């Protein structure tokens, strides 16, 4: 899967700019992305704070680590 060129903090910052009153077209032009991409990001990260996004990433990483460990222990 392709990695985004924007971090979660950057994406949340763009969403906050739009919520503050900057038109969506201007936000997209400023950051170099399409409106469709912006709306996909807003659907995924809308309503999150940066700390929430970091916590979700930590949770996902720990769940992945647990799955890997269970898989390795099952093969022994």
N, C-alpha and C positions, 0 to 999 in steps of 0.2 A: 504494500500500500504506500502511496506517495505521501511524504511528510509535508505538512503545511509550512509555508515560509513565514507564517505568523505564529507567535506564541499565544498561549491562552490569555496572558496579560494584555497583549497587543489587541487581540480580538475583542476582549471585554472593554478595553479602552475605546475602540471604534464604536461599539454599541452604545457606550456612555455618551460619546460625542453626538450620536444621532438622537439619543433620548434627550439631550440637552437642547435640542432645537436645530441643529445643523441638518440641512436636507440630506437625504440618503444619497442622492446623486453626488453631492459635494464630498461626502465622506468617502464614497467609492472612488471618485476622481483623485482625491488627496492621497489615498493609500494604494491606488492602482489595482482595483479589483472590480468585478462586475457586480451589478445589483443582485443578480441571482445568487452569487457566492455570498454576498453580504447577508441576504435573507436566510440562507442555509446556516451561516454562522450564528445569526441571531436566534434561529430556532433551536440550535444546539446549546448556545452559551447565554441566551437571554435570561436575565434574572439572577445570574451568578455573580459573585464577587470573585476577585482574584484568589483570595484565601480558599473559597469553596472549590474552585477549579483545581488548586494544588492538592487539596484534601482528596478530591475524587481521583486524581492521578495516583496519589499514594495508595489509595484503596485498590485501584485497578492493578498496580504493580504488585502489591502484596497478595492479591488473589491469584495473579499469574504465577508468582513464586510458589504459592501453596499447591497449585495444580501441577507444576513441574515436579515439586518434591513428592507428591503423591504418585505421579507417574513413575518416577525413578524408584521409589520404594516398592511399587507393585511389580517391577521387573526383577527385583533381587530375589 
